[in-house]
Amino acid sequence: MTSIPQATVTPYHRLFGRMVISPLLVGHATLYLLFFVQTSHPEFGSLLNKRVRDLDVQCGMFAISMVISLVFFAR
């Protein structure tokens, strides 16, 4: 379609893909945490205090911390 060889386009495609996905993942994690901090719960105070005890939230927080440490130590 553009008459540019695929071998030339692929590195740029990967680069721009990484530039787009990183802010989306960080934004998702930030909005997720802000929502649960601001939402109240009758027993636990905030909904985050309740959700931190759930396995899916623990796995997500572990994954976020591993990605941040990977980025920090890779540079």
ChimeraX attribute file (.defattr): number of C-alpha atoms within 10 A of each C-alpha:
attribute: neighborCount
match mode: 1-to-1
recipient: residues
	/A:1	4
	/A:2	6
	/A:3	5
	/A:4	8
	/A:5	9
	/A:6	10
	/A:7	8
	/A:8	9
	/A:9	11
	/A:10	11
	/A:11	11
	/A:12	11
	/A:13	12
	/A:14	11
	/A:15	10
	/A:16	11
	/A:17	11
	/A:18	11
	/A:19	11
	/A:20	11
	/A:21	11
	/A:22	11
	/A:23	11
	/A:24	11
	/A:25	11
	/A:26	13
	/A:27	12
	/A:28	12
	/A:29	15
	/A:30	11
	/A:31	11
	/A:32	12
	/A:33	15
	/A:34	12
	/A:35	14
	/A:36	17
	/A:37	15
	/A:38	12
	/A:39	11
	/A:40	15
	/A:41	14
	/A:42	7
	/A:43	9
	/A:44	11
	/A:45	13
	/A:46	16
	/A:47	18
	/A:48	21
	/A:49	15
	/A:50	14
	/A:51	14
	/A:52	15
	/A:53	10
	/A:54	11
	/A:55	10
	/A:56	11
	/A:57	14
	/A:58	13
	/A:59	12
	/A:60	13
	/A:61	15
	/A:62	12
	/A:63	12
	/A:64	15
	/A:65	12
	/A:66	12
	/A:67	12
	/A:68	13
	/A:69	11
	/A:70	11
	/A:71	10
	/A:72	9
	/A:73	8
	/A:74	7
	/A:75	5
